[in-house]
Amino acid sequence: MPHRPASAVRFVLATIFIDSIGFGLIMPVLPRLLMSVGRFDLAHAIEIGAWMGLAIAVAAFFSAPVQGNLSDRFGRRPVLLIALAGMAIDYLLLAVAHTLPLIFFGRVLSGAFGASYSPAQAAIADTTPPEDRARSFGLISAAFGIGFIAGPALGGLLGQVGERAPFYAAAGLAGLNFLYGLTIFPETLVRDHRRAFDWRRANPLGALASARAVPGMAMAVIVLTMWQIASMVYPMTWSFYAIAQFGWSNLMIGASFAAVGLIMALTQTFLTGPIVKRLGERGAAMLGLTGAILGFVAYAFATKTWMAYAIMAAIAVQSLVQPSLMAMLSRRATPETQGEVQGIGSMAMGIGAIVAPVLLTGTMAKFTSAGAPVYFPGAAFLVSALFGLLALILLTRMPRATD
């Protein structure tokens, strides 16, 4: 076991926390920023948002297996630090971008550098025994959730000052995170567990071939992909949905994201460990998927602000899904391939994120446009419910790990 594992875990949690604050900061202002820069209406902004989300996802899809394999070769520390420096530069670029192509380019960089989740999660796996990984991955999700409490709320407030202010704040936080990692983060991958970098394994097709070679890995990747498609309805469409369905301000959108983050943080800090211990990783994931499906259907037909907040209770159960699936995935890795397997997991999520913008945001754009057959901002949530159901069915058929 590498030295100073507690320092590594603290840094990874801080990294995810600060990353989520930065991500959340810009979400409340992004729709109106696109409308302002592009000088078009909400329906057109939703459509642009879909293509922008696709560009981010493609960048993450190709970057995730590369970062995972690089971290298996050179260690988690250098890969994470480069990614953090890249995010700080990217947010500064977005802060000064005044054309749609430049904003597009900045978001592509966000996807590429944001794929650092695979080495971050590999660092957790390096320092955590298999039976405790669901809880540890739950803490990662909790850190993301806590960041989502502060990020969108702060973004909504800063958005009152100006639509660029949240981007400057995100750049500052990413820069501080880089300096923190530079001084405190120890390497978690011992040299005996490192392996040569191989482009055949670091490209998406090679990574998928590696996944097929491990029993149950391919099915786990498919389930994770289906879930990613379903869950992307919140980051991809929520800001647009809140305006189209409820007419919320930037401040209201930020407050709603903060409420979601609080629910996620509480669930994943206090409930994920005990529920996984009682139900197992598979049972916890199935419970979470069931709650998520019900929540998606409810949001599709919500018409009042109080309904939007009441349905958030489903997100508490939904928060069990990703840490449980990532723990199931990590059980299928050896110490030498933990970064690669986490990269495969991130790539699976990347595939889902590639499909989600066109499928979910595109559906919403169609049903909020002037030529829509019926005005139905919640249509994307029904699509998510379908993919959540597919993930649930596939999970029941997934072979168990042979550990």
C-alpha positions as CSV (number, residue, x, y, z in Angstrom):
1,M,0.0,0.0,0.0
2,P,1.4,3.4,-0.9
3,H,2.4,5.8,1.9
4,R,0.1,8.6,3.1
5,P,-3.1,7.1,1.6
6,A,-5.2,9.5,3.8
7,S,-3.6,12.5,2.1
8,A,-4.4,11.0,-1.3
9,V,-8.1,10.4,-0.4
10,R,-8.4,14.0,1.0
11,F,-7.0,15.5,-2.1
12,V,-9.2,13.4,-4.5
13,L,-12.3,14.4,-2.5
14,A,-11.1,18.1,-2.5
15,T,-10.5,17.8,-6.3
16,I,-14.0,16.4,-7.0
17,F,-15.5,19.0,-4.6
18,I,-13.8,22.0,-6.3
19,D,-14.4,20.6,-9.8
20,S,-18.1,20.3,-9.0
21,I,-18.2,23.9,-7.7
22,G,-16.6,25.1,-10.9
23,F,-19.0,23.0,-13.0
24,G,-22.0,24.2,-11.0
25,L,-20.9,27.8,-11.0
26,I,-21.5,28.1,-14.8
27,M,-24.7,26.1,-15.1
28,P,-27.2,28.7,-14.0
29,V,-25.9,31.3,-16.4
30,L,-25.0,29.2,-19.5
31,P,-28.5,29.3,-21.2
32,R,-28.8,33.0,-21.0
33,L,-25.1,33.4,-21.9
34,L,-25.7,31.5,-25.1
35,M,-28.9,33.5,-25.8
36,S,-26.9,36.7,-25.3
37,V,-23.8,35.8,-27.3
38,G,-25.8,34.2,-30.1
39,R,-28.7,36.6,-30.1
40,F,-31.3,33.9,-30.4
41,D,-34.3,32.6,-28.4
42,L,-34.4,29.8,-25.7
43,A,-35.4,27.0,-28.1
44,H,-32.3,27.8,-30.3
45,A,-30.1,28.0,-27.2
46,I,-31.3,24.5,-26.1
47,E,-30.4,23.2,-29.6
48,I,-26.9,24.9,-29.3
49,G,-26.6,23.4,-25.8
50,A,-27.2,19.9,-27.3
51,W,-24.4,20.2,-29.8
52,M,-22.1,21.7,-27.2
53,G,-22.8,18.8,-24.8
54,L,-22.0,16.4,-27.7
55,A,-18.7,18.1,-28.3
56,I,-17.8,17.9,-24.6
57,A,-18.7,14.2,-24.5
58,V,-16.7,13.3,-27.6
59,A,-13.6,15.0,-26.0
60,A,-14.1,13.1,-22.7
61,F,-14.7,9.9,-24.6
62,F,-11.3,10.0,-26.2
63,S,-9.5,11.5,-23.3
64,A,-10.7,9.1,-20.5
65,P,-9.0,5.9,-21.6
66,V,-5.8,7.9,-22.4
67,Q,-5.7,9.5,-18.9
68,G,-6.5,6.1,-17.3
69,N,-3.7,4.3,-19.1
70,L,-1.3,7.2,-18.5
71,S,-2.0,7.0,-14.8
72,D,-1.2,3.3,-14.9
73,R,2.1,4.1,-16.5
74,F,3.3,7.3,-14.8
75,G,1.1,7.4,-11.7
76,R,-2.0,9.3,-10.7
77,R,-0.3,12.5,-9.4
78,P,1.1,13.9,-12.7
79,V,-2.0,13.1,-14.7
80,L,-4.3,14.7,-12.2
81,L,-2.2,17.8,-11.9
82,I,-2.0,18.4,-15.6
83,A,-5.8,18.0,-15.9
84,L,-6.3,20.5,-13.1
85,A,-4.0,23.1,-14.6
86,G,-5.9,22.6,-17.9
87,M,-9.2,23.3,-16.3
88,A,-8.0,26.5,-14.8
89,I,-6.8,27.7,-18.2
90,D,-10.1,26.6,-19.8
91,Y,-12.3,28.5,-17.4
92,L,-10.3,31.7,-18.1
93,L,-10.8,31.2,-21.8
94,L,-14.5,30.8,-21.3
95,A,-14.6,34.0,-19.2
96,V,-13.3,36.1,-22.1
97,A,-14.9,34.2,-25.0
98,H,-17.4,36.5,-26.9
99,T,-18.2,34.2,-29.9
100,L,-20.0,30.9,-30.1
101,P,-17.0,29.1,-31.7
102,L,-14.7,30.2,-28.9
103,I,-17.2,29.1,-26.3
104,F,-17.5,25.8,-28.1
105,F,-13.7,25.3,-28.1
106,G,-13.6,26.1,-24.4
107,R,-16.3,23.5,-23.6
108,V,-14.4,20.9,-25.7
109,L,-11.3,21.5,-23.5
110,S,-13.6,21.1,-20.5
111,G,-14.5,17.6,-21.7
112,A,-10.9,16.7,-22.3
113,F,-9.5,17.8,-19.0
114,G,-12.6,16.9,-17.1
115,A,-12.0,13.2,-17.9
116,S,-9.6,13.2,-14.9
117,Y,-12.2,11.3,-12.9
118,S,-10.6,8.0,-14.0
119,P,-7.2,8.6,-12.4
120,A,-8.9,10.2,-9.4
121,Q,-11.1,7.2,-8.9
122,A,-8.1,4.9,-9.5
123,A,-6.3,6.7,-6.7
124,I,-9.2,5.9,-4.4
125,A,-9.1,2.2,-5.5
126,D,-5.3,2.2,-4.9
127,T,-5.8,3.1,-1.3
128,T,-9.1,1.3,-0.4
129,P,-9.8,-2.5,0.0
130,P,-12.5,-3.9,-2.4
131,E,-15.2,-4.3,0.3
132,D,-15.0,-0.5,1.2
133,R,-14.9,0.9,-2.4
134,A,-18.6,1.5,-2.7
135,R,-18.5,3.7,0.4
136,S,-15.4,5.4,-0.9
137,F,-16.9,6.0,-4.3
138,G,-20.0,7.2,-2.4
139,L,-17.8,9.8,-0.7
140,I,-16.6,10.9,-4.2
141,S,-20.2,11.4,-5.2
142,A,-20.9,13.1,-1.9
143,A,-18.0,15.5,-2.6
144,F,-19.5,16.2,-6.0
145,G,-22.9,16.8,-4.3
146,I,-21.6,19.1,-1.7
147,G,-19.8,21.1,-4.4
148,F,-23.2,21.2,-6.2
149,I,-24.7,22.8,-3.1
150,A,-22.2,25.7,-3.2
151,G,-21.5,25.9,-7.0
152,P,-24.9,26.6,-8.5
153,A,-26.0,28.8,-5.6
154,L,-22.9,30.9,-5.9
155,G,-23.2,30.8,-9.7
156,G,-26.8,32.1,-9.4
157,L,-25.6,34.9,-7.1
158,L,-22.6,35.8,-9.3
159,G,-24.8,35.7,-12.3
160,Q,-26.7,38.7,-10.9
161,V,-23.4,40.6,-11.1
162,G,-22.6,39.5,-14.6
163,E,-22.8,36.4,-16.8
164,R,-19.0,36.2,-16.9
165,A,-18.4,36.4,-13.2
166,P,-19.0,32.7,-12.5
167,F,-16.3,31.7,-15.1
168,Y,-13.7,33.8,-13.4
169,A,-14.6,32.3,-10.0
170,A,-14.4,28.8,-11.5
171,A,-10.9,29.5,-12.9
172,G,-9.7,30.8,-9.5
173,L,-11.0,27.6,-7.8
174,A,-9.4,25.3,-10.3
175,G,-6.1,27.2,-9.9
176,L,-6.2,26.8,-6.1
177,N,-7.0,23.1,-6.5
178,F,-3.9,22.7,-8.7
179,L,-1.7,24.4,-6.1
180,Y,-3.2,22.2,-3.3
181,G,-2.4,19.1,-5.3
182,L,1.1,20.3,-6.1
183,T,1.9,20.6,-2.4
184,I,-0.2,17.9,-0.7
185,F,-1.0,15.0,-3.1
186,P,1.2,11.9,-2.7
187,E,1.5,9.3,-5.4
188,T,-0.8,6.3,-4.8
189,L,0.4,3.8,-7.4
190,V,3.5,1.9,-6.3
191,R,6.1,1.3,-9.0
192,D,5.7,-2.5,-8.8
193,H,2.1,-2.1,-10.1
194,R,2.9,0.2,-13.0
195,R,2.8,-1.1,-16.6
196,A,3.9,0.1,-20.0
197,F,1.7,2.6,-21.8
198,D,0.1,1.0,-24.9
199,W,-1.9,3.1,-27.4
200,R,-3.8,-0.1,-28.4
201,R,-5.3,-0.1,-24.9
202,A,-5.6,3.6,-24.5
203,N,-7.8,4.3,-27.5
204,P,-11.6,3.7,-27.2
205,L,-11.7,0.6,-29.4
206,G,-8.7,-1.0,-27.6
207,A,-10.3,-0.2,-24.2
208,L,-13.5,-1.8,-25.2
209,A,-11.6,-4.9,-26.3
210,S,-9.9,-5.0,-22.9
211,A,-13.3,-4.8,-21.3
212,R,-14.6,-7.8,-23.3
213,A,-11.7,-9.9,-22.1
214,V,-12.8,-9.8,-18.4
215,P,-16.0,-11.7,-17.4
216,G,-18.9,-9.4,-16.7
217,M,-16.9,-6.3,-17.7
218,A,-18.7,-5.7,-21.0
219,M,-22.1,-6.0,-19.3
220,A,-21.0,-3.6,-16.5
221,V,-19.9,-1.1,-19.2
222,I,-23.3,-1.3,-21.0
223,V,-25.2,-0.8,-17.7
224,L,-23.1,2.2,-16.8
225,T,-23.6,3.6,-20.3
226,M,-27.4,3.2,-20.1
227,W,-27.4,4.9,-16.7
228,Q,-25.2,7.7,-17.9
229,I,-27.6,8.5,-20.7
230,A,-30.5,8.5,-18.3
231,S,-28.9,10.6,-15.6
232,M,-27.5,13.2,-18.0
233,V,-31.0,14.6,-18.2
234,Y,-30.3,16.8,-15.1
235,P,-27.0,18.5,-16.1
236,M,-28.0,18.6,-19.8
237,T,-31.5,19.9,-19.6
238,W,-32.3,21.2,-16.1
239,S,-31.4,24.8,-16.6
240,F,-33.4,25.0,-19.9
241,Y,-36.3,22.9,-18.4
242,A,-36.5,25.2,-15.3
243,I,-36.9,28.2,-17.6
244,A,-39.3,26.6,-20.1
245,Q,-41.5,24.8,-17.5
246,F,-41.4,27.1,-14.5
247,G,-40.0,30.4,-15.7
248,W,-37.3,30.4,-13.0
249,S,-34.6,33.1,-12.8
250,N,-30.8,32.3,-12.6
251,L,-31.0,32.5,-8.8
252,M,-33.9,30.0,-8.7
253,I,-32.0,27.6,-11.0
254,G,-28.9,27.9,-8.8
255,A,-31.0,27.2,-5.7
256,S,-32.5,24.1,-7.2
257,F,-29.1,22.7,-8.1
258,A,-28.0,23.5,-4.5
259,A,-30.9,21.5,-3.2
260,V,-30.1,18.5,-5.4
261,G,-26.4,18.7,-4.2
262,L,-27.5,18.7,-0.6
263,I,-29.6,15.6,-1.1
264,M,-26.8,13.8,-2.9
265,A,-24.3,14.7,-0.3
266,L,-26.4,13.6,2.6
267,T,-27.3,10.3,0.9
268,Q,-23.9,9.4,-0.2
269,T,-22.2,10.4,3.1
270,F,-24.6,8.7,5.5
271,L,-26.7,6.1,3.5
272,T,-24.6,4.6,0.7
273,G,-22.3,2.6,3.0
274,P,-25.0,1.1,5.2
275,I,-27.3,0.4,2.3
276,V,-24.6,-1.3,0.3
277,K,-23.6,-3.3,3.3
278,R,-27.2,-4.5,3.7
279,L,-28.2,-5.0,0.1
280,G,-24.9,-5.5,-1.6
281,E,-23.6,-3.3,-4.5
282,R,-26.0,-4.9,-7.0
283,G,-29.1,-4.5,-4.7
284,A,-28.2,-0.9,-3.9
285,A,-27.9,-0.1,-7.6
286,M,-31.2,-1.7,-8.4
287,L,-32.9,0.3,-5.6
288,G,-31.4,3.5,-6.9
289,L,-32.4,2.8,-10.5
290,T,-36.0,2.1,-9.4
291,G,-36.2,5.4,-7.6
292,A,-34.6,7.3,-10.5
293,I,-37.1,5.9,-13.0
294,L,-40.0,7.1,-10.8
295,G,-38.4,10.5,-10.5
296,F,-37.9,10.9,-14.2
297,V,-41.6,10.1,-14.9
298,A,-42.7,12.5,-12.2
299,Y,-40.6,15.4,-13.6
300,A,-41.9,14.8,-17.1
301,F,-45.4,15.9,-15.8
302,A,-44.5,18.4,-13.0
303,T,-46.2,21.7,-13.4
304,K,-45.5,23.6,-10.2
305,T,-42.4,24.7,-8.4
306,W,-43.3,22.8,-5.2
307,M,-43.6,19.6,-7.3
308,A,-40.1,20.1,-8.6
309,Y,-38.7,20.2,-5.1
310,A,-40.9,17.4,-3.8
311,I,-39.7,15.0,-6.5
312,M,-36.1,15.6,-5.5
313,A,-36.6,12.9,-2.8
314,A,-36.2,10.4,-5.7
315,I,-32.7,11.8,-6.2
316,A,-31.7,10.6,-2.7
317,V,-32.2,7.0,-3.8
318,Q,-30.8,7.6,-7.3
319,S,-27.5,8.7,-5.6
320,L,-26.8,5.0,-4.9
321,V,-26.5,4.0,-8.5
322,Q,-23.1,5.4,-9.7
323,P,-20.9,4.5,-6.6
324,S,-22.4,1.0,-6.6
325,L,-21.7,0.5,-10.3
326,M,-18.2,1.9,-10.1
327,A,-17.4,-0.4,-7.1
328,M,-18.7,-3.4,-9.1
329,L,-16.5,-2.3,-12.0
330,S,-13.4,-1.9,-9.7
331,R,-13.8,-5.5,-8.5
332,R,-13.0,-6.6,-12.0
333,A,-9.6,-4.9,-12.1
334,T,-6.1,-5.9,-10.9
335,P,-3.8,-3.4,-9.1
336,E,-1.9,-3.0,-12.4
337,T,-5.1,-2.2,-14.4
338,Q,-7.1,-0.2,-11.9
339,G,-6.5,3.0,-13.8
340,E,-7.4,1.4,-17.1
341,V,-10.6,-0.1,-15.7
342,Q,-11.6,3.3,-14.2
343,G,-10.8,4.8,-17.6
344,I,-13.1,2.2,-19.2
345,G,-15.8,3.3,-16.7
346,S,-15.2,6.9,-17.5
347,M,-15.3,6.1,-21.2
348,A,-18.6,4.2,-20.8
349,M,-20.0,7.4,-19.2
350,G,-18.5,9.3,-22.1
351,I,-20.4,7.2,-24.6
352,G,-23.6,8.0,-22.7
353,A,-22.7,11.6,-22.6
354,I,-22.2,11.6,-26.4
355,V,-25.7,10.1,-26.9
356,A,-27.4,12.2,-24.2
357,P,-27.1,15.8,-25.7
358,V,-28.6,15.0,-29.0
359,L,-31.1,12.5,-27.6
360,L,-32.2,14.4,-24.4
361,T,-31.5,18.0,-25.2
362,G,-32.5,17.5,-28.8
363,T,-35.9,16.0,-27.6
364,M,-36.4,19.0,-25.4
365,A,-35.6,21.4,-28.2
366,K,-38.1,19.7,-30.5
367,F,-40.9,19.9,-27.9
368,T,-40.3,23.5,-26.9
369,S,-39.8,25.0,-30.5
370,A,-42.5,27.0,-32.3
371,G,-43.2,24.0,-34.6
372,A,-43.6,21.4,-31.8
373,P,-46.6,19.1,-32.1
374,V,-47.2,19.8,-28.4
375,Y,-45.4,22.0,-25.9
376,F,-43.8,19.5,-23.6
377,P,-40.6,20.6,-21.9
378,G,-40.6,17.3,-19.8
379,A,-40.3,15.0,-22.8
380,A,-36.6,14.3,-22.2
381,F,-37.4,12.9,-18.8
382,L,-39.5,10.2,-20.4
383,V,-36.6,9.2,-22.6
384,S,-34.4,9.0,-19.5
385,A,-37.0,6.8,-17.8
386,L,-36.7,4.4,-20.7
387,F,-32.9,4.2,-20.5
388,G,-33.1,3.8,-16.7
389,L,-35.4,0.8,-17.2
390,L,-33.0,-0.7,-19.7
391,A,-30.2,-0.3,-17.2
392,L,-32.2,-2.0,-14.5
393,I,-33.1,-5.0,-16.7
394,L,-29.5,-5.5,-17.8
395,L,-28.2,-5.2,-14.2
396,T,-30.3,-8.1,-13.2
397,R,-28.5,-10.2,-15.8
398,M,-25.0,-9.1,-15.2
399,P,-22.6,-11.9,-14.1
400,R,-21.0,-11.4,-10.7
401,A,-17.4,-10.7,-10.2
402,T,-15.2,-13.8,-9.5
403,D,-13.3,-12.2,-6.6
